[in-house]
């Protein structure tokens, strides 16, 4: 796909992912126009200073506001949908707000994208959407379902909708790394459970996954990268090897281990060298095939606790500096 001829709109464009995506898009893909869509005027002001590029535009709006999305999407070819309320505890205590942004916001975007003739929409999802036990995961599962089914509403020649699903982003806002880095100065790290594992991906890897998915999507796929896992104790050792540990217990809505692919999905899962693809189970998909893809074996799951690709403390430490700041 020739991005230089495309107008791209990035929802949630002032977040951690949005800033990195803006940087990479401007450097590597050079779209005709890149529109940052978000609610925060101060963050947009800061980005305008950080990225003085003539291709960049800023649009204040909220995905909860359907009319504003209709206005923002005029002339847009590609949407990268990163807007979300994503803090697990915050969603548990503010469930109505999480539903409005993560679910109703996705519905608003689907309607507006179809009516405005957008070519492609790629949505960001999370491992917490797989067999969810917290509200954030449940809202992202709903958003996945809405986006995939959006292909039914747009028809065979209309807007294409797909998703990417990946794990925890290294050092993103609200992640455990900035917390550990602050606590390191006190000599004590608070740890939920020493058995806890998570899939890990850097912001840069996440952006490149999304752009690759936007290039290759046919509409209806969920793209799942092959990622390493890390144990919380190895992370603690990587950040503050001499600190003492205070075990505080798992927070509401947390799992010991995360899933990126559930066993119940395996009939629809195909494996590539660098990722898994969950195919849609809908008549409009037809007999489409992904070149080079192969079925996964019965009983397959993609679990951060059983994932054979695990990072040691030294490998974790090497990843952190590139994502700080």
C-alpha positions in Angstrom: 0.0 0.0 0.0 1.3 3.4 -0.9 0.9 5.5 2.3 2.1 8.6 0.5 -1.3 8.9 -1.2 -3.3 8.2 2.0 -4.9 10.4 4.6 -4.6 8.7 8.0 -6.5 9.5 11.1 -5.2 8.3 14.5 -7.6 8.1 17.4 -6.1 8.4 20.8 -3.2 10.1 18.9 -1.7 11.8 22.0 -1.2 8.6 24.0 1.9 6.6 24.3 1.1 4.5 21.2 -0.1 7.5 19.3 3.1 9.5 19.8 5.3 6.6 18.7 2.9 5.9 15.8 3.1 9.5 14.7 6.9 9.5 14.8 7.2 6.2 12.8 4.5 7.2 10.3 6.1 10.5 9.5 9.6 9.0 9.2 8.9 5.8 7.4 5.5 6.0 5.6 5.1 9.7 4.9 1.3 9.8 4.5 -0.3 12.6 2.5 -1.8 13.8 5.8 -1.8 12.5 9.3 -4.6 13.6 11.6 -4.2 13.3 15.4 -7.6 12.9 17.0 -7.8 13.2 20.8 -9.4 15.0 23.6 -6.5 16.8 25.3 -5.5 20.2 23.8 -2.4 20.5 26.0 -1.0 17.1 24.7 -1.8 18.2 21.1 0.1 21.4 21.7 3.1 19.5 23.0 2.9 17.2 20.0 2.7 20.1 17.6 6.0 21.4 19.0 7.6 17.9 19.0 6.5 17.1 15.5 6.8 20.3 13.3 5.7 18.5 10.1 3.4 20.0 7.5 1.6 16.7 7.0 0.4 16.7 10.6 -3.0 18.0 11.6 -4.7 18.1 15.0 -8.4 17.5 15.7 -9.9 17.8 19.2 -12.6 15.3 19.6 -13.8 12.2 21.5 -14.8 8.9 20.0 -17.9 9.1 22.2 -19.1 12.0 20.0 -20.4 10.5 16.7 -21.0 13.8 15.1 -17.4 14.9 15.7 -16.1 11.6 14.2 -18.2 12.2 11.1 -16.6 15.6 10.7 -13.1 14.3 11.4 -13.3 11.4 8.9 -14.1 13.4 5.8 -11.5 12.5 3.2 -9.8 10.0 5.4 -8.5 6.7 3.9 -7.1 4.8 6.8 -8.0 4.9 10.5 -5.8 3.5 13.3 -8.0 3.2 16.3 -6.0 3.5 19.5 -8.4 5.5 21.7 -9.4 3.6 24.8 -9.7 3.7 28.6 -7.1 1.0 29.4 -6.3 1.1 33.1 -7.7 -2.1 34.6 -8.4 -0.7 38.1 -9.9 2.6 36.7 -12.2 0.6 34.5 -13.3 -1.6 37.4 -14.3 1.5 39.4 -15.7 3.5 36.5 -17.4 0.9 34.4 -19.9 3.2 32.6 -17.1 5.4 31.4 -15.1 2.4 30.0 -18.2 1.2 28.2 -18.8 4.6 26.7 -15.3 4.9 25.3 -14.2 1.4 24.5 -17.5 -0.1 23.2 -19.8 2.8 22.2 -16.8 4.7 20.8 -15.9 1.7 18.6 -19.5 1.6 17.3 -19.4 5.3 16.6 -16.2 4.9 14.6 -17.6 2.0 12.6 -20.7 3.9 11.6 -18.8 7.0 10.7 -16.1 5.2 8.8 -18.6 3.3 6.7 -20.7 6.4 5.9 -17.6 8.5 5.1 -16.1 5.9 2.8 -13.0 5.1 4.8 -11.0 2.4 3.1 -9.5 0.6 6.1 -9.8 0.7 9.9 -7.3 -1.2 12.1 -8.2 -1.4 15.8 -5.9 -2.0 18.7 -6.9 -4.8 21.1 -5.2 -6.6 24.1 -4.5 -10.0 25.6 -7.0 -9.0 28.3 -9.8 -9.4 25.7 -9.2 -13.2 25.7 -11.3 -14.9 28.3 -11.7 -11.6 30.1 -12.1 -11.4 33.9 -12.0 -7.6 34.2 -14.2 -4.9 32.7 -11.4 -3.5 30.5 -10.9 -6.9 28.9 -14.6 -7.3 28.4 -15.0 -4.0 26.7 -12.0 -4.7 24.4 -13.6 -8.1 23.6 -16.8 -6.3 22.6 -14.8 -3.8 20.6 -13.1 -6.7 18.7 -16.5 -8.2 17.9 -17.9 -4.9 16.8 -15.0 -4.1 14.5 -14.9 -7.6 12.9 -18.6 -7.6 12.4 -18.3 -4.1 10.9 -17.4 -5.9 7.7 -20.9 -7.2 7.5 -22.3 -3.7 7.6 -19.9 -2.2 5.1 -20.4 -4.9 2.5 -17.9 -6.5 0.1 -16.7 -3.3 -1.5 -16.9 -1.0 1.5 -14.8 -0.2 4.6 -12.5 -3.0 5.8 -12.1 -3.6 9.5 -9.5 -5.7 11.3 -7.8 -5.8 14.7 -4.4 -6.4 16.2 -4.2 -8.0 19.6 -1.0 -7.9 21.7 0.3 -7.9 25.3 1.7 -5.3 27.7 3.6 -2.4 26.2 7.0 -1.8 27.8 7.1 1.3 29.9 3.8 2.7 28.6 1.8 5.1 30.7 0.4 3.3 33.8 2.6 0.2 33.3 4.5 -1.4 36.2 7.9 -0.2 34.9 7.6 3.5 35.7 6.2 2.4 39.1 9.1 0.2 39.8 11.6 2.9 38.7 10.1 5.3 41.2 10.0 2.7 43.9 13.6 1.8 43.3 14.7 5.0 45.1 13.0 3.8 48.2 14.6 0.4 48.2 11.3 -1.5 48.2 9.3 -2.7 45.3 5.6 -3.7 45.7 4.9 -6.9 43.8 1.4 -8.4 43.3 2.4 -12.1 43.0 5.8 -13.7 42.3 4.3 -16.1 39.8 2.8 -13.5 37.5 3.8 -13.4 33.8 3.0 -11.1 31.0 3.5 -10.9 27.2 5.9 -8.1 26.4 6.1 -5.8 23.4 7.8 -2.4 22.8 6.0 0.6 21.5 8.0 0.5 18.3 7.2 -3.2 17.8 3.5 -2.5 18.4 3.4 0.3 15.8 5.2 -1.8 13.2 2.7 -4.6 13.9 -0.2 -2.3 13.3 1.2 -0.9 10.1 2.0 -4.4 8.8 -1.5 -5.5 9.6 -3.0 -2.4 7.8 -0.9 -3.3 4.7 -2.0 -7.0 4.6 -5.5 -7.0 6.0 -8.4 -8.3 3.9 -11.0 -7.3 6.5 -12.0 -9.5 9.5 -8.7 -10.7 10.7 -7.2 -10.4 14.2 -3.5 -10.3 14.0 -1.5 -11.6 17.0 2.2 -11.3 17.1 4.6 -13.9 18.5 6.0 -12.3 21.6 8.3 -13.1 24.6 7.0 -13.4 28.1 8.5 -12.0 31.3 8.1 -12.9 34.9 7.4 -10.1 37.4 10.3 -11.2 39.6 12.8 -11.0 36.6 11.4 -7.5 35.9 12.0 -6.5 39.5 15.5 -7.8 39.4 16.2 -6.0 36.1 15.1 -2.6 37.4 16.3 -2.8 41.1 18.4 -5.9 41.8 19.1 -4.9 45.4 15.6 -3.8 46.4 13.5 -5.7 48.9 10.1 -7.0 47.8 6.8 -6.4 49.4 4.0 -8.8 48.2 0.7 -7.0 48.1 -1.6 -9.5 46.3 -3.3 -9.4 42.9 -5.4 -6.4 42.2 -9.1 -6.6 41.3 -9.5 -7.9 37.7 -5.9 -9.2 37.3 -4.8 -12.6 36.1 -1.7 -14.5 37.0 -1.0 -15.2 33.3 -2.5 -13.7 30.2 -3.8 -15.3 27.0 -3.3 -14.0 23.4 -5.0 -17.0 21.8 -7.6 -19.1 23.6 -8.1 -22.8 23.0 -11.7 -22.2 21.9 -10.4 -20.0 19.0 -8.0 -22.5 17.5 -10.3 -23.7 14.7 -10.0 -20.1 13.3 -6.3 -19.6 14.0 -3.6 -19.8 11.4 0.1 -19.5 12.1 2.7 -17.5 10.2 6.4 -17.3 11.0 6.0 -14.1 13.0 2.4 -14.1 14.1 -0.9 -15.9 14.5 -4.0 -14.7 12.6 -7.5 -15.3 14.0 -9.8 -15.6 11.0 -13.4 -14.4 11.1 -16.1 -17.0 11.5 -18.6 -15.3 9.1 -20.0 -16.1 5.7 -18.6 -12.9 4.2 -15.0 -14.2 4.7 -15.7 -17.0 2.1 -12.8 -19.1 1.1 -10.0 -16.5 1.5 -6.6 -18.0 2.3 -3.5 -16.4 3.9 -0.4 -17.3 1.8 2.0 -19.4 3.8 -0.4 -19.8 6.8 -0.9 -23.2 8.6 -3.3 -24.5 11.1 -2.3 -24.8 14.8 -2.6 -28.2 16.6 -5.5 -29.2 18.7 -5.2 -28.0 22.3 -3.1 -25.0 21.3 -3.2 -21.9 23.5 -0.9 -18.9 23.6 -0.4 -18.3 27.3 2.2 -16.1 28.9 2.9 -18.7 31.6 3.6 -21.6 29.2 5.1 -19.5 26.4 8.6 -21.0 25.7 10.0 -17.7 24.7 10.9 -16.1 28.0 13.1 -13.1 28.7 15.8 -13.2 31.3 16.5 -10.2 33.6 19.4 -9.0 31.4 17.2 -9.1 28.3 14.5 -7.2 30.1 17.0 -4.6 31.2 18.2 -4.1 27.7 14.7 -3.3 26.5 13.8 -0.7 29.0 16.1 2.3 28.1 14.7 2.4 24.5 11.2 3.1 25.8 11.9 5.5 28.7 10.7 9.0 28.5 
